[in-house]
Each structure stands twice: as structure tokens, then as C-alpha cells.
Amino acid sequence: MAEPCPGLALLFQRRFLAARPLRSLPWPELEQSLQTAADSALLADILHKTILHPLCVKYPPSAKYRRCFLTELIKKLESTAAEPLDELYEALADVLKEEESTQCYKNYLLPTGDCVSLCESTALISGGTTGLLTWEAALHLTQWALHNPALFRDRTILELGSGIGFTGIAICKTCQPRTFIFSDCHPRVLRQLGENIRLNGFTPEPDMAWSTQRESQGQEVEGESCQNPQVIVAELDWGSVTEEQVLGLRADVVIAADVVYDPEIILALIGMLQKLSICRADRKAPEVFIASTIRNPDTYQLFQAELDKAGIRWQTIPAHSSCDFLYDVQPDVNILQLFI
């Protein structure tokens, strides 16, 4: 009996648990391995690292996704002379009994060994918002953050438009921020965001009394390592936030992902950045990093033009050549550093 290929099975595992598009999984490599050695051991290994993995059992991708994945695995098995694999057919039978849900889970295995598990919507637009799933720019921003942990360590981080929380949770697990403020304005997104934060072992505090919380934080010893960051979920509407609220945030670093997608939102975002620049008492202006998927070049150019008009300097952060979270064709994602 041929030994299963552990590297290939692990590739399937990382991509499957994150529910990346099925086309991005290494099917050609699997076919090649099966042609070299028509044996079901490799398929059994893949099955146990995906469908039967404890993370999948506890936090499963959508039933449709698992059904299509198992169907494809069975096709690969039946195209060879390998012996039938009963547990593969049994797994498919179990999935076929399930009803479709409007929610599913995605599990992102971080290079540090940690995992971020998220409950997401199965629809692109749900409840009148696109904020109930993880977008590509958030994955790129997270990859960049994990390569630059010193920027976040022992500092107060404000994330604008946190959505369901992937980037912030990953930073809290790996970069040791002192305080992380997740923010959004849609009630349903905020509810799901809070659930995902708790799902990953953090207890979010209410967004009341920002200034009181920030003042007590400021009394801590500079440079002290923070294994358990203070986590806050804040309802933050860029258009109506007051100067007092912005002053209370006391952010050292501001991040955002996929917030530049609509011309109407751009002006509100610029206004928020201006408030962050003005309302900071005697503190330095925060460092600002915004990741964007460039779906419409005109919209992105409008954002850059509005930054110039507001006197906000910017520069493009060089992208990493590889990403631990992206396994299909990478979209055009830019990360800008802003100087407010």
C-alpha cells in the first residue's frame, strides 16, 4: 500500500476548512498522485483532514460546499482502480440528509498555529448589508499584519468597518495589541461580530465610556506585553460620530479593509479620517492602513483624489508575494498607508 502524501492532504485541509472556492483546491495534483499510485489511502487521509476534521465537525462549511467537495472526491476515487472507500460514501450520505442553512462557518488556519473560526452568511448580500462575510482585502490586510506584529504590539488599534471580524480577531490572537476596537454601523453586522469574537475566546466589552476605558489604559506601563487584549465592539457611524467620541478612541493605529467600494461612502470615510487627525489632544496622529480590492478603478481613483483634496498624504505598501489565506486567483488588492 502506498503511503499517503501528507503535504497534499494538508493543502486540501487549509483550503477546505476556509471554504475557499472548490476550483482553487489542488485537484490536478491529486489526479497526478492517484495516477502514480491508485490507492485510496491518500483519499482517506484527505477525508480525515477535511470533512472528518474536528473543526469541520464543530464549525462546518455550508452543506452545499461539503456535498460538492465529497462528490468531487468520489469522482477522483472512481476514476482510478483503487478499492472503494466506504467512509467517503457514508460522509456524503450524511451531508445529503442536512438542510441548507443561511449561515455557515469558515476556519482559517493561521501560520502561527492559531485558528480563526467565523460564522458567515452564505449570501453576498444579507439583511441589506454585504458585511456578513469575509472579503478578500481583509485576508490580504491580515497577511500583512501578521508579517508586521511590532506595529500592533501593546498599542490601541481601531478597525473601521470590521464586518464579521476576521482581521481583528487574527491580530488579537497573534500580534498582542493592548486594546482592539472593532467598529461597524450595521446592527446585524455588530451582532454577528460580537458572536464571532466570543466564538474565538474573547469577551467583548460594550462601547460605552470609551474615554474612561482609554484613560485607564493610558496608565498602563509602556511596553508591557499584552497576552489578553481588551476587546471592544463599538457602533461607529462615520457621518455622525462626535468629536468627543473620536477623542475617546485614543487609537495608535487605524486599519480598514474593503471600505472603498462606493463613492458615497468615500466622503464619509475621509471625514472620519479628518476627525481622527484633529481630535487627538496631545497624542500623535494614528498610523492608518487601508486595504482595498480594486473592483472599479474609477472609484479607487476617486478615493485617492479625495485624499489629495483633503491634504492626506498616502503611499502604497508593497504586497507580499504569497498569502497564507488565499488559494485561488488573487484579486487586485492594494494597501495604502495614510498620513493624517
C-alpha positions as CSV (number, residue, x, y, z in Angstrom):
1,M,0.0,0.0,0.0
2,A,1.4,3.4,-0.9
3,E,2.0,6.0,1.8
4,P,-0.4,8.9,1.7
5,C,1.0,12.3,0.7
6,P,0.8,14.4,3.8
7,G,1.7,17.7,2.1
8,L,-1.2,17.4,-0.4
9,A,-3.7,16.4,2.3
10,L,-2.7,19.5,4.3
11,L,-3.1,21.7,1.2
12,F,-6.7,20.4,0.9
13,Q,-7.2,20.9,4.6
14,R,-6.3,24.6,4.7
15,R,-8.3,25.4,1.7
16,F,-11.3,23.3,2.6
17,L,-11.6,24.5,6.2
18,A,-11.6,28.1,4.9
19,A,-14.2,27.1,2.3
20,R,-12.2,28.6,-0.5
21,P,-13.7,28.1,-4.0
22,L,-13.5,24.4,-4.9
23,R,-11.7,25.2,-8.1
24,S,-8.8,26.5,-6.0
25,L,-8.2,23.1,-4.4
26,P,-5.3,21.1,-5.7
27,W,-7.3,18.6,-7.8
28,P,-4.7,18.3,-10.6
29,E,-2.0,17.3,-8.0
30,L,-4.5,14.8,-6.6
31,E,-5.1,13.3,-10.0
32,Q,-1.4,13.0,-10.6
33,S,-0.8,11.3,-7.3
34,L,-3.6,8.8,-8.0
35,Q,-2.3,8.0,-11.4
36,T,1.1,7.3,-9.9
37,A,-0.4,5.1,-7.2
38,A,-4.0,4.1,-7.5
39,D,-4.7,3.8,-3.8
40,S,-7.5,5.0,-1.5
41,A,-5.1,5.8,1.4
42,L,-4.5,9.4,0.2
43,L,-8.2,10.0,-0.2
44,A,-8.9,8.6,3.3
45,D,-6.2,11.0,4.6
46,I,-7.8,13.9,2.8
47,L,-11.2,12.9,4.1
48,H,-10.0,12.9,7.7
49,K,-8.2,16.2,7.4
50,T,-11.3,17.9,5.9
51,I,-14.8,16.6,6.3
52,L,-14.0,14.5,9.4
53,H,-11.6,17.1,11.0
54,P,-12.8,18.2,14.4
55,L,-13.0,21.8,13.2
56,C,-15.3,20.8,10.4
57,V,-17.5,18.7,12.7
58,K,-17.9,21.6,15.1
59,Y,-17.9,24.5,12.7
60,P,-18.8,23.1,9.3
61,P,-18.8,24.9,5.9
62,S,-22.1,25.0,4.1
63,A,-23.8,21.7,3.3
64,K,-23.7,22.6,-0.4
65,Y,-19.9,23.2,-0.2
66,R,-19.3,19.9,1.6
67,R,-21.6,18.0,-0.8
68,C,-19.8,19.3,-3.8
69,F,-16.4,18.6,-2.3
70,L,-17.3,15.0,-1.4
71,T,-18.8,14.5,-4.9
72,E,-15.6,15.6,-6.5
73,L,-13.5,13.3,-4.2
74,I,-15.7,10.4,-5.1
75,K,-15.2,11.1,-8.8
76,K,-11.5,11.1,-8.3
77,L,-11.7,7.7,-6.5
78,E,-13.9,6.1,-9.1
79,S,-11.6,7.3,-11.9
80,T,-8.9,5.0,-10.5
81,A,-8.5,1.3,-9.9
82,A,-8.4,1.9,-6.1
83,E,-10.6,0.0,-3.7
84,P,-13.9,1.6,-2.8
85,L,-13.7,3.8,0.3
86,D,-16.9,3.2,2.3
87,E,-16.5,6.1,4.7
88,L,-16.3,8.5,1.8
89,Y,-19.8,7.4,0.6
90,E,-21.0,7.4,4.2
91,A,-19.9,11.0,4.7
92,L,-21.7,12.1,1.5
93,A,-24.9,10.3,2.7
94,D,-24.7,12.2,6.0
95,V,-24.3,15.5,4.3
96,L,-27.2,14.8,1.9
97,K,-29.5,14.5,4.9
98,E,-28.7,18.0,6.0
99,E,-30.9,21.0,5.2
100,E,-29.3,24.1,3.7
101,S,-28.7,27.0,6.2
102,T,-28.4,30.7,5.6
103,Q,-25.2,30.6,7.7
104,C,-22.0,28.6,7.5
105,Y,-18.6,28.5,9.1
106,K,-15.1,29.2,7.8
107,N,-12.0,28.2,9.7
108,Y,-8.7,30.0,8.8
109,L,-5.6,28.2,10.0
110,L,-3.0,30.9,10.8
111,P,0.7,30.3,10.2
112,T,1.2,30.7,14.0
113,G,-0.8,27.6,14.6
114,D,-3.8,29.5,15.8
115,C,-7.2,29.3,14.0
116,V,-9.9,31.9,13.4
117,S,-13.4,30.4,13.1
118,L,-16.1,32.6,11.7
119,C,-19.8,32.3,11.3
120,E,-20.7,33.9,8.0
121,S,-23.7,34.4,5.8
122,T,-24.0,32.1,2.7
123,A,-25.3,35.1,0.6
124,L,-23.2,38.0,-0.7
125,I,-26.0,40.4,0.5
126,S,-27.9,39.5,3.6
127,G,-30.1,41.7,5.7
128,G,-29.4,44.7,3.5
129,T,-25.6,44.5,4.0
130,T,-22.5,43.0,2.5
131,G,-20.8,42.9,5.9
132,L,-21.8,39.4,6.9
133,L,-18.9,37.6,5.1
134,T,-15.2,38.0,4.8
135,W,-13.9,39.9,1.8
136,E,-10.6,39.4,0.0
137,A,-9.0,42.6,1.2
138,A,-9.4,41.6,4.8
139,L,-7.3,38.4,4.1
140,H,-4.6,40.5,2.5
141,L,-4.6,43.0,5.3
142,T,-4.3,40.2,7.8
143,Q,-1.4,38.6,6.0
144,W,0.4,41.9,6.1
145,A,-0.4,42.5,9.8
146,L,1.0,39.0,10.7
147,H,4.2,40.0,9.0
148,N,4.4,43.2,10.9
149,P,3.4,42.3,14.5
150,A,5.5,45.1,16.1
151,L,3.2,47.7,14.6
152,F,0.3,46.4,16.7
153,R,2.0,45.1,19.9
154,D,1.0,46.8,23.1
155,R,-1.0,49.5,21.2
156,T,-4.6,50.5,20.8
157,I,-6.0,49.5,17.4
158,L,-9.1,50.9,15.8
159,E,-10.6,48.9,12.9
160,L,-13.1,50.8,10.7
161,G,-15.8,48.6,9.1
162,S,-14.8,45.4,10.9
163,G,-17.6,43.3,9.3
164,I,-17.6,39.9,10.9
165,G,-14.2,40.3,12.4
166,F,-11.6,38.2,10.7
167,T,-8.7,40.7,10.6
168,G,-9.2,42.0,14.1
169,I,-9.5,38.5,15.6
170,A,-6.4,37.3,13.8
171,I,-4.5,40.4,15.1
172,C,-5.7,39.8,18.7
173,K,-4.6,36.2,18.5
174,T,-1.2,36.8,17.1
175,C,0.1,40.4,17.4
176,Q,-0.6,41.2,21.1
177,P,-2.3,44.5,20.9
178,R,-3.2,46.2,24.2
179,T,-6.7,47.2,23.1
180,F,-8.6,46.3,19.9
181,I,-11.7,48.4,19.0
182,F,-13.8,46.6,16.4
183,S,-16.3,49.0,14.8
184,D,-19.2,49.0,12.4
185,C,-22.5,50.7,12.0
186,H,-25.0,48.0,10.9
187,P,-26.8,46.4,13.8
188,R,-26.9,42.9,12.3
189,V,-23.2,43.1,11.5
190,L,-22.4,44.2,15.0
191,R,-24.4,41.3,16.5
192,Q,-22.6,38.7,14.3
193,L,-19.3,40.4,15.0
194,G,-19.8,40.0,18.7
195,E,-20.7,36.4,18.3
196,N,-17.6,35.7,16.3
197,I,-15.4,37.4,18.8
198,R,-16.8,35.2,21.6
199,L,-16.5,32.2,19.3
200,N,-12.7,32.8,19.3
201,G,-12.3,33.1,23.0
202,F,-12.5,36.8,23.6
203,T,-15.1,38.7,25.7
204,P,-16.1,42.0,24.0
205,E,-16.8,44.9,26.2
206,P,-19.6,47.4,25.5
207,D,-18.6,50.5,23.6
208,M,-19.9,52.8,26.5
209,A,-17.5,55.2,28.2
210,W,-14.7,55.0,25.6
211,S,-12.8,57.8,27.2
212,T,-12.9,56.2,30.6
213,Q,-11.6,53.0,29.3
214,R,-8.9,54.7,27.3
215,E,-7.8,56.8,30.2
216,S,-7.3,53.7,32.4
217,Q,-5.5,52.1,29.5
218,G,-3.1,55.0,29.3
219,Q,-1.9,54.5,32.8
220,E,-0.5,51.0,32.0
221,V,3.2,50.5,31.8
222,E,4.6,51.3,28.3
223,G,5.9,48.2,26.5
224,E,4.1,45.7,28.8
225,S,3.3,42.5,26.9
226,C,-0.4,42.0,26.4
227,Q,-1.4,38.4,26.0
228,N,-5.1,39.1,26.5
229,P,-6.1,42.3,24.8
230,Q,-9.0,44.4,25.9
231,V,-11.6,43.9,23.1
232,I,-14.3,46.5,22.4
233,V,-17.2,46.4,19.9
234,A,-18.2,49.9,19.0
235,E,-21.1,51.2,17.0
236,L,-19.5,53.8,14.8
237,D,-21.2,55.8,12.1
238,W,-18.6,57.9,10.3
239,G,-21.1,60.6,9.4
240,S,-22.5,61.2,12.9
241,V,-19.7,60.3,15.3
242,T,-18.9,63.2,17.6
243,E,-15.5,64.8,18.3
244,E,-15.8,63.6,21.9
245,Q,-16.3,60.0,20.8
246,V,-13.3,60.2,18.4
247,L,-11.2,61.7,21.2
248,G,-12.1,58.9,23.5
249,L,-10.9,56.2,21.0
250,R,-7.3,57.2,21.6
251,A,-6.2,55.0,18.7
252,D,-2.5,54.4,17.9
253,V,-3.2,52.5,14.7
254,V,-6.3,52.6,12.4
255,I,-6.9,49.9,9.9
256,A,-9.7,49.1,7.5
257,A,-10.4,46.6,4.7
258,D,-12.8,46.8,1.7
259,V,-14.3,50.1,2.8
260,V,-13.6,51.9,-0.5
261,Y,-16.3,50.4,-2.7
262,D,-18.9,53.2,-3.1
263,P,-18.4,56.9,-4.0
264,E,-21.0,57.9,-1.4
265,I,-19.0,56.2,1.4
266,I,-15.7,57.7,0.4
267,L,-16.5,61.2,1.6
268,A,-17.8,59.9,5.0
269,L,-14.5,57.9,5.3
270,I,-12.4,61.0,4.5
271,G,-14.4,62.9,7.1
272,M,-13.8,60.2,9.7
273,L,-10.1,60.3,9.0
274,Q,-10.0,64.1,9.4
275,K,-11.8,63.8,12.8
276,L,-9.1,61.2,13.8
277,S,-6.4,63.7,12.8
278,I,-8.0,66.7,14.7
279,C,-9.4,65.0,17.8
280,R,-6.4,63.6,19.4
281,A,-5.5,66.0,22.3
282,D,-1.7,65.8,22.8
283,R,-1.3,62.4,21.2
284,K,0.4,61.7,17.9
285,A,-1.9,61.2,14.9
286,P,-2.6,57.5,14.5
287,E,-0.9,55.4,11.8
288,V,-3.5,54.5,9.2
289,F,-3.6,51.5,6.8
290,I,-6.4,50.8,4.4
291,A,-6.7,47.7,2.2
292,S,-8.9,47.8,-0.9
293,T,-9.9,45.3,-3.6
294,I,-9.9,47.4,-6.8
295,R,-13.1,46.3,-8.4
296,N,-13.8,49.7,-10.1
297,P,-10.6,51.7,-10.9
298,D,-12.7,54.9,-11.1
299,T,-13.9,54.5,-7.6
300,Y,-10.4,53.8,-6.3
301,Q,-9.0,56.8,-8.2
302,L,-11.8,59.0,-6.7
303,F,-10.7,57.9,-3.2
304,Q,-7.1,58.8,-3.9
305,A,-8.2,62.2,-5.4
306,E,-10.3,62.9,-2.3
307,L,-7.4,62.1,-0.1
308,D,-5.3,64.6,-2.1
309,K,-8.0,67.2,-1.9
310,A,-8.2,66.7,1.9
311,G,-4.4,67.1,2.2
312,I,-3.9,63.5,3.4
313,R,-0.7,62.1,2.0
314,W,-0.6,58.4,1.1
315,Q,1.8,55.7,-0.2
316,T,1.2,52.1,-1.4
317,I,2.5,49.3,0.8
318,P,4.3,46.7,-1.2
319,A,2.3,43.4,-1.3
320,H,3.7,40.1,-0.1
321,S,4.4,37.6,-2.8
322,S,2.4,34.9,-1.1
323,C,-0.6,34.7,1.2
324,D,-1.4,32.1,3.8
325,F,-5.2,32.7,3.4
326,L,-5.6,32.9,-0.4
327,Y,-5.5,29.9,-2.6
328,D,-7.3,30.9,-5.8
329,V,-6.5,33.7,-8.2
330,Q,-5.7,36.8,-6.2
331,P,-7.7,39.9,-6.9
332,D,-6.1,43.3,-7.3
333,V,-5.7,44.4,-3.7
334,N,-3.8,47.5,-2.6
335,I,-2.8,48.5,0.9
336,L,-2.4,52.3,1.4
337,Q,-0.6,53.9,4.3
338,L,-2.2,57.3,5.1
339,F,-0.5,60.2,6.8
340,I,-3.3,62.2,8.6
